[in-house]
Amino acid sequence: MGFTQRQAGGRFTRDEADHYIQRLQNGESDEARTAGGESWREAAREQLLGHLPAEQLAGELRRRGWMVIEPLAP
């Protein structure tokens, strides 16, 4: 639903509560909003990972318990 931290704790103004109740009763969803948020997050993640050397990424994965397999030479 896109709640703020305050709202996630159960604290809403009367207007906010009315707004969310109306949306739920009308069957509205946050699919478009979520998709926009996810695409922003995905772009930021790709931008960050694109600047890290492969060796550093592999080292971090190994540190977290993943197995990294080197590609075969052509």
C-alpha positions as CSV (number, residue, x, y, z in Angstrom):
1,M,0.0,0.0,0.0
2,G,3.0,2.3,0.2
3,F,2.7,3.1,3.9
4,T,5.2,5.5,5.6
5,Q,7.0,4.2,8.7
6,R,4.5,6.0,10.9
7,Q,1.5,4.5,9.0
8,A,3.1,1.0,9.1
9,G,3.1,1.4,12.9
10,G,-0.7,1.9,12.8
11,R,-0.8,5.7,13.0
12,F,-3.0,7.4,10.4
13,T,-4.6,10.8,10.2
14,R,-8.4,10.6,9.7
15,D,-8.0,11.7,6.1
16,E,-5.3,9.1,5.4
17,A,-7.4,6.3,6.9
18,D,-10.4,7.4,4.8
19,H,-8.3,7.5,1.7
20,Y,-6.9,4.0,2.2
21,I,-10.3,2.6,3.2
22,Q,-11.8,4.0,0.0
23,R,-9.0,2.5,-2.1
24,L,-9.5,-0.9,-0.5
25,Q,-13.3,-0.8,-1.0
26,N,-12.9,0.2,-4.6
27,G,-10.4,-2.6,-5.3
28,E,-7.7,-0.2,-6.3
29,S,-4.1,-1.6,-6.0
30,D,-0.7,-0.1,-6.1
31,E,0.6,-2.2,-9.0
32,A,1.5,0.8,-11.1
33,R,3.2,2.5,-8.1
34,T,5.0,-0.6,-7.1
35,A,6.2,-1.2,-10.6
36,G,7.6,2.3,-10.7
37,G,9.3,1.8,-7.4
38,E,10.7,-1.5,-8.4
39,S,12.1,-0.2,-11.7
40,W,13.8,2.6,-9.8
41,R,15.3,0.2,-7.3
42,E,16.4,-2.2,-10.1
43,A,18.1,0.7,-12.0
44,A,19.9,1.8,-8.9
45,R,21.0,-1.7,-8.2
46,E,22.3,-2.2,-11.7
47,Q,24.1,1.1,-11.7
48,L,25.9,0.2,-8.4
49,L,26.8,-3.3,-9.5
50,G,28.0,-2.1,-12.9
51,H,30.8,-0.2,-11.3
52,L,32.1,-3.0,-9.1
53,P,34.9,-5.3,-10.4
54,A,33.8,-8.9,-10.9
55,E,36.5,-10.1,-8.4
56,Q,35.0,-7.9,-5.7
57,L,31.5,-9.1,-6.4
58,A,32.7,-12.7,-6.4
59,G,34.5,-12.2,-3.1
60,E,31.4,-10.7,-1.5
61,L,29.3,-13.6,-2.7
62,R,31.8,-16.1,-1.3
63,R,31.8,-14.3,2.0
64,R,28.0,-14.6,2.2
65,G,28.2,-18.4,1.5
66,W,27.6,-18.5,-2.2
67,M,29.6,-20.6,-4.6
68,V,31.1,-18.7,-7.5
69,I,32.0,-20.6,-10.7
70,E,34.5,-19.0,-13.1
71,P,33.5,-19.1,-16.8
72,L,35.4,-21.5,-19.1
73,A,38.1,-19.9,-21.3
74,P,37.1,-19.9,-25.0
